[in-house]
Amino acid sequence: MTGLFTIGIDRRFADDLARGVLAEHDGDPLALADLLILVPTRRSVRSLHEAFLRASDGKPTLLPRLVPLGDLDDSD
């Protein structure tokens, strides 16, 4: 995915992001595994996992690497 994309404040961020990423890489599902998505918290990671599941209609999908920037444990 190249370029800059925005999601309006009136939209559900996680759902729109998941749908957009899946649409951008629909031809090559293995390309998702090469992506890195940085989010603010672990809660955001969980929310995106659920959004990808909804966007893929429950089909098994390789997800991008989702990494929280905050909420890190000492072991992280």
Biopython code that builds the backbone (N, CA, C, O; Angstrom):
import numpy as np
from Bio.PDB.StructureBuilder import StructureBuilder

atoms = [
    (1, "MET", "N", (0.854, -1.158, 0.000)),
    (1, "MET", "CA", (0.000, 0.000, 0.000)),
    (1, "MET", "C", (0.904, 1.226, 0.000)),
    (1, "MET", "O", (1.779, 1.361, 0.856)),
    (2, "THR", "N", (0.699, 2.079, -0.922)),
    (2, "THR", "CA", (1.496, 3.297, -0.981)),
    (2, "THR", "C", (0.571, 4.490, -0.913)),
    (2, "THR", "O", (-0.620, 4.389, -1.206)),
    (3, "GLY", "N", (1.122, 5.604, -0.528)),
    (3, "GLY", "CA", (0.329, 6.813, -0.456)),
    (3, "GLY", "C", (-0.188, 7.072, 0.946)),
    (3, "GLY", "O", (0.180, 6.393, 1.905)),
    (4, "LEU", "N", (-1.045, 8.065, 1.038)),
    (4, "LEU", "CA", (-1.623, 8.472, 2.304)),
    (4, "LEU", "C", (-3.137, 8.331, 2.204)),
    (4, "LEU", "O", (-3.754, 8.818, 1.257)),
    (5, "PHE", "N", (-3.725, 7.667, 3.182)),
    (5, "PHE", "CA", (-5.153, 7.439, 3.197)),
    (5, "PHE", "C", (-5.719, 8.009, 4.483)),
    (5, "PHE", "O", (-5.051, 8.017, 5.516)),
    (6, "THR", "N", (-6.939, 8.479, 4.416)),
    (6, "THR", "CA", (-7.582, 9.022, 5.611)),
    (6, "THR", "C", (-8.906, 8.309, 5.860)),
    (6, "THR", "O", (-9.525, 7.769, 4.943)),
    (7, "ILE", "N", (-9.314, 8.321, 7.100)),
    (7, "ILE", "CA", (-10.609, 7.775, 7.501)),
    (7, "ILE", "C", (-11.314, 8.888, 8.259)),
    (7, "ILE", "O", (-10.789, 9.416, 9.240)),
    (8, "GLY", "N", (-12.486, 9.232, 7.805)),
    (8, "GLY", "CA", (-13.236, 10.326, 8.410)),
    (8, "GLY", "C", (-13.597, 10.049, 9.862)),
    (8, "GLY", "O", (-13.713, 8.895, 10.273)),
    (9, "ILE", "N", (-13.771, 11.101, 10.622)),
    (9, "ILE", "CA", (-14.073, 10.950, 12.044)),
    (9, "ILE", "C", (-15.459, 10.361, 12.286)),
    (9, "ILE", "O", (-15.759, 9.897, 13.386)),
    (10, "ASP", "N", (-16.300, 10.381, 11.260)),
    (10, "ASP", "CA", (-17.643, 9.825, 11.403)),
    (10, "ASP", "C", (-17.694, 8.339, 11.055)),
    (10, "ASP", "O", (-18.769, 7.740, 11.069)),
    (11, "ARG", "N", (-16.544, 7.737, 10.743)),
    (11, "ARG", "CA", (-16.469, 6.339, 10.329)),
    (11, "ARG", "C", (-15.882, 5.487, 11.452)),
    (11, "ARG", "O", (-15.218, 6.005, 12.350)),
    (12, "ARG", "N", (-16.132, 4.170, 11.395)),
    (12, "ARG", "CA", (-15.540, 3.237, 12.365)),
    (12, "ARG", "C", (-14.130, 2.911, 11.894)),
    (12, "ARG", "O", (-13.950, 2.231, 10.884)),
    (13, "PHE", "N", (-13.134, 3.393, 12.620)),
    (13, "PHE", "CA", (-11.747, 3.322, 12.188)),
    (13, "PHE", "C", (-11.292, 1.897, 11.883)),
    (13, "PHE", "O", (-10.805, 1.628, 10.784)),
    (14, "ALA", "N", (-11.444, 0.987, 12.834)),
    (14, "ALA", "CA", (-10.928, -0.378, 12.669)),
    (14, "ALA", "C", (-11.592, -1.077, 11.482)),
    (14, "ALA", "O", (-10.911, -1.732, 10.694)),
    (15, "ASP", "N", (-12.912, -0.946, 11.347)),
    (15, "ASP", "CA", (-13.613, -1.598, 10.247)),
    (15, "ASP", "C", (-13.204, -1.031, 8.893)),
    (15, "ASP", "O", (-12.985, -1.786, 7.945)),
    (16, "ASP", "N", (-13.098, 0.292, 8.796)),
    (16, "ASP", "CA", (-12.687, 0.905, 7.532)),
    (16, "ASP", "C", (-11.248, 0.545, 7.184)),
    (16, "ASP", "O", (-10.940, 0.282, 6.022)),
    (17, "LEU", "N", (-10.373, 0.531, 8.172)),
    (17, "LEU", "CA", (-8.975, 0.173, 7.922)),
    (17, "LEU", "C", (-8.867, -1.267, 7.443)),
    (17, "LEU", "O", (-8.162, -1.548, 6.474)),
    (18, "ALA", "N", (-9.552, -2.170, 8.106)),
    (18, "ALA", "CA", (-9.502, -3.589, 7.721)),
    (18, "ALA", "C", (-10.041, -3.797, 6.314)),
    (18, "ALA", "O", (-9.430, -4.498, 5.508)),
    (19, "ARG", "N", (-11.183, -3.190, 6.016)),
    (19, "ARG", "CA", (-11.750, -3.324, 4.668)),
    (19, "ARG", "C", (-10.821, -2.729, 3.615)),
    (19, "ARG", "O", (-10.648, -3.304, 2.541)),
    (20, "GLY", "N", (-10.230, -1.590, 3.918)),
    (20, "GLY", "CA", (-9.325, -0.943, 2.960)),
    (20, "GLY", "C", (-8.076, -1.758, 2.701)),
    (20, "GLY", "O", (-7.649, -1.887, 1.554)),
    (21, "VAL", "N", (-7.484, -2.309, 3.747)),
    (21, "VAL", "CA", (-6.278, -3.124, 3.593)),
    (21, "VAL", "C", (-6.598, -4.391, 2.817)),
    (21, "VAL", "O", (-5.836, -4.776, 1.930)),
    (22, "LEU", "N", (-7.703, -5.043, 3.131)),
    (22, "LEU", "CA", (-8.088, -6.247, 2.400)),
    (22, "LEU", "C", (-8.379, -5.940, 0.934)),
    (22, "LEU", "O", (-8.001, -6.713, 0.053)),
    (23, "ALA", "N", (-9.043, -4.824, 0.665)),
    (23, "ALA", "CA", (-9.351, -4.454, -0.719)),
    (23, "ALA", "C", (-8.076, -4.140, -1.494)),
    (23, "ALA", "O", (-7.961, -4.491, -2.669)),
    (24, "GLU", "N", (-7.133, -3.490, -0.850)),
    (24, "GLU", "CA", (-5.872, -3.120, -1.504)),
    (24, "GLU", "C", (-5.043, -4.347, -1.878)),
    (24, "GLU", "O", (-4.303, -4.313, -2.861)),
    (25, "HIS", "N", (-5.155, -5.431, -1.107)),
    (25, "HIS", "CA", (-4.341, -6.628, -1.325)),
    (25, "HIS", "C", (-5.178, -7.851, -1.674)),
    (25, "HIS", "O", (-4.763, -8.981, -1.417)),
    (26, "ASP", "N", (-6.336, -7.638, -2.249)),
    (26, "ASP", "CA", (-7.262, -8.735, -2.535)),
    (26, "ASP", "C", (-6.674, -9.754, -3.512)),
    (26, "ASP", "O", (-6.967, -10.945, -3.410)),
    (27, "GLY", "N", (-5.863, -9.305, -4.439)),
    (27, "GLY", "CA", (-5.288, -10.226, -5.409)),
    (27, "GLY", "C", (-4.203, -11.118, -4.843)),
    (27, "GLY", "O", (-3.933, -12.183, -5.398)),
    (28, "ASP", "N", (-3.580, -10.713, -3.760)),
    (28, "ASP", "CA", (-2.471, -11.472, -3.177)),
    (28, "ASP", "C", (-2.626, -11.540, -1.659)),
    (28, "ASP", "O", (-2.099, -10.682, -0.951)),
    (29, "PRO", "N", (-3.341, -12.545, -1.148)),
    (29, "PRO", "CA", (-3.569, -12.615, 0.300)),
    (29, "PRO", "C", (-2.277, -12.796, 1.106)),
    (29, "PRO", "O", (-2.244, -12.442, 2.285)),
    (30, "LEU", "N", (-1.231, -13.329, 0.508)),
    (30, "LEU", "CA", (0.033, -13.483, 1.236)),
    (30, "LEU", "C", (0.729, -12.143, 1.456)),
    (30, "LEU", "O", (1.581, -12.024, 2.336)),
    (31, "ALA", "N", (0.374, -11.140, 0.663)),
    (31, "ALA", "CA", (0.976, -9.815, 0.817)),
    (31, "ALA", "C", (0.608, -9.190, 2.151)),
    (31, "ALA", "O", (1.347, -8.349, 2.662)),
    (32, "LEU", "N", (-0.526, -9.587, 2.727)),
    (32, "LEU", "CA", (-0.921, -9.036, 4.027)),
    (32, "LEU", "C", (0.096, -9.367, 5.102)),
    (32, "LEU", "O", (0.319, -8.573, 6.016)),
    (33, "ALA", "N", (0.708, -10.528, 5.000)),
    (33, "ALA", "CA", (1.674, -10.950, 6.015)),
    (33, "ALA", "C", (2.924, -10.067, 6.010)),
    (33, "ALA", "O", (3.676, -10.063, 6.985)),
    (34, "ASP", "N", (3.152, -9.330, 4.939)),
    (34, "ASP", "CA", (4.314, -8.443, 4.848)),
    (34, "ASP", "C", (4.039, -7.056, 5.414)),
    (34, "ASP", "O", (4.962, -6.250, 5.534)),
    (35, "LEU", "N", (2.802, -6.763, 5.761)),
    (35, "LEU", "CA", (2.437, -5.427, 6.253)),
    (35, "LEU", "C", (2.667, -5.297, 7.750)),
    (35, "LEU", "O", (2.582, -6.267, 8.502)),
    (36, "LEU", "N", (2.957, -4.082, 8.153)),
    (36, "LEU", "CA", (3.081, -3.732, 9.566)),
    (36, "LEU", "C", (2.142, -2.565, 9.813)),
    (36, "LEU", "O", (2.242, -1.529, 9.155)),
    (37, "ILE", "N", (1.233, -2.731, 10.759)),
    (37, "ILE", "CA", (0.307, -1.661, 11.127)),
    (37, "ILE", "C", (0.578, -1.299, 12.582)),
    (37, "ILE", "O", (0.482, -2.147, 13.469)),
    (38, "LEU", "N", (0.912, -0.045, 12.816)),
    (38, "LEU", "CA", (1.175, 0.455, 14.163)),
    (38, "LEU", "C", (-0.082, 1.125, 14.691)),
    (38, "LEU", "O", (-0.672, 1.972, 14.021)),
    (39, "VAL", "N", (-0.483, 0.744, 15.883)),
    (39, "VAL", "CA", (-1.672, 1.315, 16.521)),
    (39, "VAL", "C", (-1.295, 1.772, 17.929)),
    (39, "VAL", "O", (-0.267, 1.349, 18.456)),
    (40, "PRO", "N", (-2.108, 2.624, 18.541)),
    (40, "PRO", "CA", (-1.714, 3.198, 19.830)),
    (40, "PRO", "C", (-1.686, 2.225, 21.010)),
    (40, "PRO", "O", (-0.819, 2.345, 21.875)),
    (41, "THR", "N", (-2.611, 1.268, 21.064)),
    (41, "THR", "CA", (-2.723, 0.421, 22.258)),
    (41, "THR", "C", (-2.989, -1.035, 21.895)),
    (41, "THR", "O", (-3.314, -1.357, 20.752)),
    (42, "ARG", "N", (-2.845, -1.910, 22.895)),
    (42, "ARG", "CA", (-3.185, -3.329, 22.698)),
    (42, "ARG", "C", (-4.680, -3.498, 22.451)),
    (42, "ARG", "O", (-5.103, -4.416, 21.748)),
    (43, "ARG", "N", (-5.452, -2.631, 23.017)),
    (43, "ARG", "CA", (-6.898, -2.664, 22.784)),
    (43, "ARG", "C", (-7.198, -2.406, 21.304)),
    (43, "ARG", "O", (-8.105, -3.017, 20.738)),
    (44, "SER", "N", (-6.449, -1.514, 20.688)),
    (44, "SER", "CA", (-6.590, -1.252, 19.256)),
    (44, "SER", "C", (-6.222, -2.477, 18.430)),
    (44, "SER", "O", (-6.844, -2.743, 17.401)),
    (45, "VAL", "N", (-5.219, -3.221, 18.872)),
    (45, "VAL", "CA", (-4.818, -4.448, 18.184)),
    (45, "VAL", "C", (-5.975, -5.449, 18.219)),
    (45, "VAL", "O", (-6.314, -6.042, 17.195)),
    (46, "ARG", "N", (-6.578, -5.636, 19.389)),
    (46, "ARG", "CA", (-7.711, -6.552, 19.507)),
    (46, "ARG", "C", (-8.876, -6.097, 18.628)),
    (46, "ARG", "O", (-9.526, -6.915, 17.977)),
    (47, "SER", "N", (-9.130, -4.812, 18.613)),
    (47, "SER", "CA", (-10.208, -4.268, 17.802)),
    (47, "SER", "C", (-9.956, -4.514, 16.313)),
    (47, "SER", "O", (-10.880, -4.847, 15.572)),
    (48, "LEU", "N", (-8.709, -4.349, 15.880)),
    (48, "LEU", "CA", (-8.378, -4.602, 14.473)),
    (48, "LEU", "C", (-8.470, -6.082, 14.124)),
    (48, "LEU", "O", (-8.907, -6.432, 13.027)),
    (49, "HIS", "N", (-8.063, -6.955, 15.044)),
    (49, "HIS", "CA", (-8.220, -8.401, 14.804)),
    (49, "HIS", "C", (-9.680, -8.723, 14.527)),
    (49, "HIS", "O", (-9.998, -9.439, 13.577)),
    (50, "GLU", "N", (-10.561, -8.191, 15.358)),
    (50, "GLU", "CA", (-11.994, -8.432, 15.194)),
    (50, "GLU", "C", (-12.517, -7.809, 13.902)),
    (50, "GLU", "O", (-13.371, -8.392, 13.233)),
    (51, "ALA", "N", (-12.012, -6.631, 13.549)),
    (51, "ALA", "CA", (-12.440, -5.967, 12.316)),
    (51, "ALA", "C", (-12.009, -6.759, 11.086)),
    (51, "ALA", "O", (-12.771, -6.866, 10.124)),
    (52, "PHE", "N", (-10.796, -7.318, 11.102)),
    (52, "PHE", "CA", (-10.350, -8.151, 9.982)),
    (52, "PHE", "C", (-11.224, -9.399, 9.865)),
    (52, "PHE", "O", (-11.534, -9.838, 8.758)),
    (53, "LEU", "N", (-11.615, -9.962, 10.985)),
    (53, "LEU", "CA", (-12.485, -11.135, 10.958)),
    (53, "LEU", "C", (-13.844, -10.786, 10.337)),
    (53, "LEU", "O", (-14.372, -11.540, 9.519)),
    (54, "ARG", "N", (-14.402, -9.639, 10.732)),
    (54, "ARG", "CA", (-15.682, -9.204, 10.152)),
    (54, "ARG", "C", (-15.532, -8.912, 8.659)),
    (54, "ARG", "O", (-16.386, -9.299, 7.860)),
    (55, "ALA", "N", (-14.446, -8.227, 8.281)),
    (55, "ALA", "CA", (-14.251, -7.822, 6.884)),
    (55, "ALA", "C", (-14.004, -9.009, 5.964)),
    (55, "ALA", "O", (-14.315, -8.946, 4.774)),
    (56, "SER", "N", (-13.446, -10.092, 6.503)),
    (56, "SER", "CA", (-13.170, -11.268, 5.669)),
    (56, "SER", "C", (-14.301, -12.293, 5.758)),
    (56, "SER", "O", (-14.160, -13.418, 5.277)),
    (57, "ASP", "N", (-15.413, -11.909, 6.369)),
    (57, "ASP", "CA", (-16.584, -12.791, 6.522)),
    (57, "ASP", "C", (-16.232, -14.092, 7.224)),
    (57, "ASP", "O", (-16.812, -15.136, 6.925)),
    (58, "GLY", "N", (-15.293, -14.039, 8.150)),
    (58, "GLY", "CA", (-14.937, -15.210, 8.943)),
    (58, "GLY", "C", (-14.011, -16.193, 8.248)),
    (58, "GLY", "O", (-13.668, -17.226, 8.821)),
    (59, "LYS", "N", (-13.595, -15.884, 7.004)),
    (59, "LYS", "CA", (-12.681, -16.780, 6.291)),
    (59, "LYS", "C", (-11.286, -16.684, 6.913)),
    (59, "LYS", "O", (-10.884, -15.613, 7.368)),
    (60, "PRO", "N", (-10.548, -17.795, 6.936)),
    (60, "PRO", "CA", (-9.169, -17.737, 7.435)),
    (60, "PRO", "C", (-8.337, -16.780, 6.573)),
    (60, "PRO", "O", (-8.352, -16.860, 5.344)),
    (61, "THR", "N", (-7.626, -15.892, 7.226)),
    (61, "THR", "CA", (-6.857, -14.866, 6.524)),
    (61, "THR", "C", (-5.552, -14.624, 7.272)),
    (61, "THR", "O", (-5.541, -14.531, 8.499)),
    (62, "LEU", "N", (-4.459, -14.523, 6.531)),
    (62, "LEU", "CA", (-3.204, -14.099, 7.141)),
    (62, "LEU", "C", (-3.316, -12.606, 7.423)),
    (62, "LEU", "O", (-3.615, -11.819, 6.525)),
    (63, "LEU", "N", (-3.079, -12.228, 8.652)),
    (63, "LEU", "CA", (-3.216, -10.830, 9.025)),
    (63, "LEU", "C", (-1.874, -10.114, 8.978)),
    (63, "LEU", "O", (-0.820, -10.740, 9.093)),
    (64, "PRO", "N", (-1.923, -8.799, 8.810)),
    (64, "PRO", "CA", (-0.694, -8.020, 8.933)),
    (64, "PRO", "C", (-0.186, -8.081, 10.373)),
    (64, "PRO", "O", (-0.926, -8.456, 11.283)),
    (65, "ARG", "N", (1.045, -7.721, 10.568)),
    (65, "ARG", "CA", (1.580, -7.634, 11.929)),
    (65, "ARG", "C", (1.029, -6.365, 12.558)),
    (65, "ARG", "O", (1.242, -5.268, 12.041)),
    (66, "LEU", "N", (0.328, -6.508, 13.661)),
    (66, "LEU", "CA", (-0.291, -5.390, 14.367)),
    (66, "LEU", "C", (0.488, -5.144, 15.645)),
    (66, "LEU", "O", (0.559, -6.015, 16.512)),
    (67, "VAL", "N", (1.072, -3.960, 15.764)),
    (67, "VAL", "CA", (1.961, -3.666, 16.882)),
    (67, "VAL", "C", (1.469, -2.428, 17.625)),
    (67, "VAL", "O", (1.278, -1.378, 17.012)),
    (68, "PRO", "N", (1.259, -2.538, 18.946)),
    (68, "PRO", "CA", (0.874, -1.363, 19.732)),
    (68, "PRO", "C", (2.094, -0.493, 20.036)),
    (68, "PRO", "O", (3.167, -1.004, 20.357)),
    (69, "LEU", "N", (1.921, 0.812, 19.932)),
    (69, "LEU", "CA", (3.017, 1.736, 20.267)),
    (69, "LEU", "C", (3.068, 2.036, 21.756)),
    (69, "LEU", "O", (4.134, 2.342, 22.289)),
    (70, "GLY", "N", (1.943, 1.952, 22.425)),
    (70, "GLY", "CA", (1.872, 2.191, 23.860)),
    (70, "GLY", "C", (1.404, 0.948, 24.578)),
    (70, "GLY", "O", (1.290, -0.116, 23.969)),
    (71, "ASP", "N", (1.130, 1.065, 25.871)),
    (71, "ASP", "CA", (0.647, -0.075, 26.676)),
    (71, "ASP", "C", (1.603, -1.258, 26.649)),
    (71, "ASP", "O", (1.153, -2.404, 26.656)),
    (72, "LEU", "N", (2.871, -1.022, 26.619)),
    (72, "LEU", "CA", (3.821, -2.128, 26.552)),
    (72, "LEU", "C", (4.192, -2.600, 27.943)),
    (72, "LEU", "O", (4.340, -1.803, 28.869)),
    (73, "ASP", "N", (4.343, -3.920, 28.075)),
    (73, "ASP", "CA", (4.828, -4.498, 29.311)),
    (73, "ASP", "C", (6.340, -4.353, 29.356)),
    (73, "ASP", "O", (6.961, -3.993, 28.356)),
    (74, "ASP", "N", (6.942, -4.633, 30.521)),
    (74, "ASP", "CA", (8.389, -4.588, 30.630)),
    (74, "ASP", "C", (9.045, -5.627, 29.725)),
    (74, "ASP", "O", (10.147, -5.405, 29.223)),
    (75, "SER", "N", (8.368, -6.769, 29.512)),
    (75, "SER", "CA", (8.935, -7.830, 28.680)),
    (75, "SER", "C", (8.861, -7.483, 27.198)),
    (75, "SER", "O", (9.585, -8.075, 26.399)),
    (76, "ASP", "N", (7.993, -6.526, 26.805)),
    (76, "ASP", "CA", (7.865, -6.142, 25.404)),
    (76, "ASP", "C", (9.005, -5.218, 25.041)),
    (76, "ASP", "O", (9.095, -4.769, 23.899)),
]
sb = StructureBuilder()
sb.init_structure("model")
sb.init_model(0)
sb.init_chain("A")
sb.init_seg("    ")
for serial, (resi, resn, name, xyz) in enumerate(atoms, 1):
    if name == "N":
        sb.init_residue(resn, " ", resi, " ")
    sb.init_atom(name, np.array(xyz, "f"), 0.0, 1.0, " ", f" {name:<3s}", serial, name[0])
structure = sb.get_structure()
